[in-house]
Amino acid sequence: MIDISTQGNLNEMAFKSKSVKRFSIRNFLAAILHPFMSSPTDAPGVFTPAGKPSHIDVGLWHSLLFTSELSAQCKLERMVYGKCTIEFEHEFLLLYFRHPTQHHAVAILTLERTCAENTTGSSRSAGQAVIVSPSVSPITAQDTITPTTSSSFTIDSYVTQEFGPHKYLFELDFPASARPSAMQVSILLCVLSKHSPMYELLQYQCYWYAYTVWEALKKLFPEHVERPLNEGRSRFKGQPIKKAESVNTVCEQYRAEWARFEEAAGERRRAKEEEERRVRMAVLAEGRAQRQPEVDDERRQKEEAERQKEEAERQKEEAERQKEEAERTADEERRQREGAAREHEAEMNRMRARMAELERRAAGY
């Protein structure tokens, strides 16, 4: 048995367990520099500003994730199964979510089932009253998740302050390729609360809640590595506590709910894309309307340029035609002159021949 309830032991133990498998300068420096890195402010519900952590009903947490895509996309990379070691040995979970874009940032949230607060004390006091007096009627369950801190160096002190002396029973890591998103985890938690809204000692108490969340996530996301640390899960003073067996039922309900969520998300995505397309078309139409006078002027200028081009071509063709006509006229005139010259020459030759004939006749007399 290993007692790691004092501050810092959880971080030391995690470091040692990981170093058995691998050690690197990168991991060591990340652990050293992590507290000095700023915590993201763009993922409400998962990453919270410094201050006192606030308990959030899992249903409200689910709604809160809808306000930020980054919150919904945070990935669950690690879980730790915790158990108080005094009084009524309350059981709870630690959830480690990594930011989807600022990969150095990890938020740690606690998850637990207690009872709705009554007039005599806190929610945990009400749960303790149920354990002490099994005859007490079922009480409304209070399933809460609490964003605590982004620093692994302070989480154990917070857990000690919140839950008192405690120990850790299991660790579970999801590989980067198969990590549940915060939205998937929130839907599973809503399914559990709907499945059993009442806190019942012999079925639906904190033992049932922590066990069912843990085992359901293992079943739904089977690519994981689980490491046992201590014994005592679902036990009070060493004795097993009866609880409902709901893992298979809850997993089936989750799958149906997740399918409905994805269908609705697809409809929202298509509606958003259609709206974006409509806006783009409206902007284009408005732009065209604003540019219409300019477009009309450009069209008129283009048409005038085409007309002038055609006119220039027509004038060129007419000039060429007139040139050809002038050349034909000149050729004809030249032929006529040449013909007249030939006719005149022929006439002169005839006249000379006649004169010669007359002279011969005159000489014969």
PyMOL commands that set and color helices and strands:
alter all, ss='L'
color gray80, all
select helices_A, chain A and resi 9-21+25-36+58-65+69-73+123-132+155-163+176-178+182-195+206-220+247-364
alter helices_A, ss='H'
color red, helices_A
select strands_A, chain A and resi 56-57+75-84+91-98+106-115+139-149+166-173+198-199+225-228+235-236+239-240
alter strands_A, ss='S'
color yellow, strands_A
deselect
rebuild
show_as cartoon
